[in-house]
Structures are given as structure tokens and as C-alpha cells.
């Protein structure tokens, strides 16, 4: 399993070897021009060492934010436990063994605050249910009180055969910790035998409330998406409800190629809708005609 937190730290489960039931944290310390990590520091803790849950492996991991904003990392353990680790100190806060004979794979927080704690719950997905091999799976909802680090209850739901997920299956990580922005680029070919007189970038977009689409154009002398531009337009941004949009690019150099760059953003953490582009292009004329 893999997860991220709001400080750009990356979390992993362990499998076999000396870190069989371990939780690993990678903290980037250097990045390249695209923002990808090139170096970083590793930290490790085995939350189940010396316990009955130390056999087998750790699997899925998830980051959960408590009511104060502090981050906790949950890990699902194959031996039937879930572990809670302090995301900052790597200290093991709790090791939970729900009733039954489980084989936990993934863990994930939900979005429903419990009236007893004010916190949302964490779900642990068991590959088996009550010891039944593959025949049936279970999802165990854990109600956990961070104020005194106590379990207030377990609720078990029988699901299909052998559920198996390490993913952010509730979307909590996506909505809570990731950048709420995506981008798209494409090349438009202008005039290759004479100067291009660029006119407009045009598009059609669906822009839900609390989202935004921004478009800009970059003049290129090559169709390489990663080429250095010879000039760029000012980004034009479009908000809800979207529809047809356009941007004036008549001040760009008369290059044979144009790179159109689109940035799509969800403006609020609570927003679940995303903007979308359904048509994209540019208008131009050639100095030699056409």
C-alpha cells in the first residue's frame, strides 16, 4: 500500500523481510524542475513487533486527520490487526485487534463524523471473514476516539468474496491531501510554409461550482510538447458554468506550432466535482494565404 499526507510525505506498508509488519515513511528533501523528488529521508517503525500480530505482513496504509488537524497513519496487518502511527514522530499509538479472525488488506477513512467522537471512522477491509478462506470477505468499521486513543466500537459488514484493495478506496486521501489540480497539453500545427498569424484559442468546458479552467498558448518552432516557447499568452481563466471560451493570441510570434496548456482546478477541499474540457483548438491564417 501507498499513501501521502499533507506534508508531501509518502507512506508504504511492508511485506516479508525484516520490515514485514512495518510502516515506512519517505520525506523528500530535493526535487527536480518538475517537482519530482530526487532525494529524501526514510523512517521505519514496526508497530506489531513482539505481539501476536507480528506474523505475516503489513498491507494497505492510509492517513487520517483528527479533529485538531493532526495526522495519523493507519496500517492494515494480515494477521488481523490495524495499527495507528503518529505521522510526525513515527511513534506507535495503538494496535487494534477487532473481534473475529481477519486478514486485513486495505484501510480507509470515511466522511461520516461519529456523534460520540466528532471524528470520522476508519474501515479495514478483510480478505476473509471469520476465518473463511476466500469464501467471504468483511469490512470492519472502527469508531476510534483520538482524544484518549480508545476504540468505541466495531461494526462488521459482510461483502463479496476475497475483497482486495490497497487503494484510497473511499477517496479520503484524494480529497484531503492531494493537489486538487490537473493539466493537459496539446500541439496545434499552424502554417509550415509561411508565417502563421495566430488569432484565438477556443474551447468548450464544463465548469462546476468551485472549479476553474485556465488556458494559455505558447508559440513553438517545433512540435515537441516539451520545447522552450518563443512567446506565451496570458492565461485566461473560466469559472462556473463554463461553456464556450476563447483567448486572444494575436500578439504571439508567427511560429508554425502552438502548444495549448490547460489547467483544471477544484478550488475547495470539499468539492467533489471536477471541470472538464470537451473541445480545444486555435484559429489562425497563413501569411501566404489559407
N, C-alpha and C positions, 0 to 999 in steps of 0.2 A: 504493500500500500504506500501511497504518497499523498502528502497534503502540504499546504502552505499556510502561513499565518500573516498577520498584518504588518510584520516587520521584515517581510521578504525571506524569512527562514523556511527551509524546506525540510519536511519530516518524512521519515521512512520507517516501515516495520522491518523486522529481521526474519531470517529464515535459515535454519540449520547453523552449523558452525558455532563459534564462541558467542555470537550475538543472537542465538536462536530465539529468545523471547525479548530481545532488546528493542529499544526505540532510539532512532538515530536523528540527529539534527545537523543540517548543513547551513551555515551562516555565510553568505557571500561577502567577500572583502574587497574584490576588484571586479570590474566589468569592462567589456569591450564597447565599441562605439554604438552597438545596437542594444546595449543594456544587458547583455547576457553575461553571467558570472564566469570569470576566468580563474578565480582563486577563492578560497574560503576556509573556514574553520569547522571541524567536525566535533560533535559531542555525542556521547553514548551513555545510556543507562539501561540496566536490565531490571524492570520493575517486578519480575516474578522470581528472581534468584532466591533459592532456599525455600521455596514454597511448593505446594502441590501443583501449581500452575506453571512450574518451570519446565515441564516436559513439552515436547513439540515446539511450536513456533509462535512468534507474534505475526499478525497479518495486517489488516487494514488499520489506518490511523486517521484521526480527524481532530481538528482544532475547534474548541468550543469556548465561547466568550461568556463569562458570568455577568451578573447584574452590575458589577462595578467596572466592567470593561477588561478585566484580566483574562488572559488566555490560558486554557488548559488543553493538554493533548491526551486524547483517549486512544487506547490501542486494544484491538480485539485479539485474544490469545486462543490458539487452537485447543488448549487444554480446558477451555470453558470459562475463563475469567476475562474481565476487562480491567485495564489499568489506567490510572489517571496520573499524569506527569505535569509538573509546573513548567510551562513553556519557557520561562526565563531562567530558572535555577536548575532545571532538569531533576529536581527532587521528586521522588515518588510520593504522591499524596495519598493514594488509596489503591487497593487491589480488591476488586469486587467479584464475588463468585455467585451468580444468580442460581436459584434453585433449578435442579434438573441436570441432565447430562448433555452439555452443549459442546459444539465445535465452532467457535466464533471465527468469522471471516472478516466482515466489514463492520465499521461503526459510523454513525452519522447523527448529528443533532437534528431536531425538528424545529418548528417555528411556533409551537403552542406553549405559552407560558403556563406553568402549573400554579394553581391558586395557593398551594402550600409553600412554595419556594420563590415564586416570581421568576424562576428560570425556565427555559425550555428543557425538553427531555433529550436523552441520547438513546438511540436504537442500536442494538447489537444483533447482527444477522448470523444465525446459527445454521451451518451447513447441514446439520442433523437435528432432530428433535427428540429429546428424552432418550438418547442412545440409539435411535433407529438409524441404521446406516443408509443414507441417501433417500430412504423411503419417504421421509417427510422433513421439512425444514421449519424453523421457527424464527420469528422476530421478537426480541425481548426489549420492551421499553423500560428504561431505567429512569426513575424520578430521583434526582440527586440534589441535595441541599449543600451548596458551596459554603454557606455561612458557618456550618460546623462539620462539613465534609462527611455527611451521613446519607445513606440510602433510605429514602422514604417509601419506596415500593417498586415492585416489578410487575409488569403486565406482559403476558405472553400471547402472541398471535401465531397460530399455525398457518404456514404458507405452503407453496409448492415444493416439489422435490428438489433437494440439494441447492438451495439458493446460494449464490456465489458472487460476491461483489467486494472489491476494494475501493470502489469509486466514491465520489461525492454524490451518493445516490439520492440525497434529499435536496441538493443544491445549496446547502448552507454555506459551504466554503466559497462557492461562486459568488453568492450574494454578500458575503461578509468580508472577504479578504482579497479577492482578486481585483485587478484593474477592470473597471466597467467600460472598457473601450476596445474597439477593434478597428482594423483598417483594411483597405483594398486599393490596389493599384492596377492600372491597365495602360497600354500604349495605343495611341491613335496615330495612324500614318497620314501625314499631310501630303505635300507636293514634293516629289523626289526629283523632278527635272527642272523646277524653278522655285523661287521663294514662296513660302506659304504665308498668306495673310490670315492669321488666326482671328476668329470672331468671338465665339462664345463656347463655354462648356455648358451642356444641358443635361438634365437628369430628371428622373421621376423617383420619388421617395415616399415611403410610408414612415411617418414620424410620430409615434405615440406620445402622449403627455409625459413630460420629464425626460425626454430623449432629444437628441440633436444629431444632425448630419452636417458635416463641413466638407467642402470641396475646394481644391485648388489645382492649378495646372502648372507644369514645369516643361519648358522648351528644351528639346534634346536634339543632338545631331546624330544620334544612334538609337536603334530600337531596344537597347539594353535597359531593362527596368531599373538597374542599379547605377546607371550612368549619372555623372555630375551634370546638373542642369545649367543652361546658359541664361536662364531667367525664369522667374516664377511669379504667378499671380498671387494676390492677397486672398487668403481663404474666405469663402462665403459660406455662412452657416444658416441652416434652415431648421426651424422648430416646428412643433405640432401645429397643424395636422399634416404638414408635408405637401405632397403634390408635385407639380412641375417646378423645377428650379433652374436658374441659369446664372452664369458669372461671366462678366466681360473679360476677355483675354486679348483684346486688340493691341495691347501695349507689349506683347511678347515678341521676341525675335522671330524672324521668318524661317524657322528650322523645319526640317522635314518630318520631325516626330514630336509628339506631345505625350507626356506622362500625366495622367489624371490620378490624383490621390484623394481618396475618400476616407474620412474618419467618422465612425459611428459610435456614439456615446450614450450611455444611460447616466443621467445627471444625478440620480438619487439612489442610495443603497437599497431603498425599499422597492424600487422599480423592477418589475419582472418582465415588462415588455421591452423589446429591442427594436431599433429602427432598421429599415431595410431599403436597399436600392433595387429598383426593378428595371431601370433603363439608364444608360450613361453614354455620352458621346460628345463630340465637338463639331462646330461648324466653322468653315474656312473657305477661302478661294485661293486659286493659284495665280500668281502674277502673269504667267504665260497664258492664262485662260483656264476655265474649268472649276 
